[in-house]
Amino acid sequence: MSHHTRPIFSRLTETRLPAALSQASEAAFIVANHGLLRVCGEPGGERLLFAHGAGAGVNSPFMRQFVASLAGEGLQVLAFEFSYMQRMRETGRRRPPPPVATLVEEYGRWHDLVARSVDGSLWVGGKSMGGRVASMLAARRAVDGLVIAGYPFHPPRAPEKRRLSHWPDVCCPSLILQGERDPFGKREEVEGYTLPPNVTLAWLADGDHDFVPRRASGLSQQNLIDEGAHRAACFVRAEEAGFGKRQQASSMNDKC
């Protein structure tokens, strides 16, 4: 296959998306008026709408490995691509992402579309920039929960430029999977930050921003990706079970 050959995806209208998501366990679609959506994982369980980082889309090695590990843990992951990344893929020319506010609006449109296409809960999240955008969306609207792989707490080599101002407005259960050596927020830095009590930090031993440990650690990137996916799945299920119990208790109180 030529290096410039474009991948072929199934094309869907918005109205056909609900049926596709209820049946697909491994597929990629171009959704009309939205763009690329990769589905990985069996339908019927918990779902996670997941966005990529600034420089690589849904088909990047990290995204494919992490999404596959999440699916292996029983989550159905819906990984979408921002429009600027789609243009990069189509033209072969790199471009920077647009202002973060623009990305939050685009994530919101994806969330609206998927939320009305599926039954049950829909968690949001992303890798690096995608996780930051998801957290900013969660600060603006009610979402079921948040999972982030490598939050960019600050730019590398600029720890004073913290990206924390919106976090007090994030009220949903939130999990941040962070490598201990992540240049966007190392453990010794982040443990000094004040985050809301609904935010859980899960540290991956010796990992960098892509969960790559040093060879001397005796670990591999796949080890840390699998550990992160396992922690994420356990977190989502525990929170979903707790929500169900809270709903049941509320219903019983209403009857009393």
Beta strands, then each sheet from edge to edge (+ up, - down):
strand 1: 10-12
strand 2: 26-31
strand 3: 35-40
strand 4: 47-51
strand 5: 76-80
strand 6: 122-127
strand 7: 146-149
strand 8: 174-179
strand 9: 199-204
sheet 1: 1+ 2+ 3- 5+ 4+ 6+ 7+ 8+ 9+
end
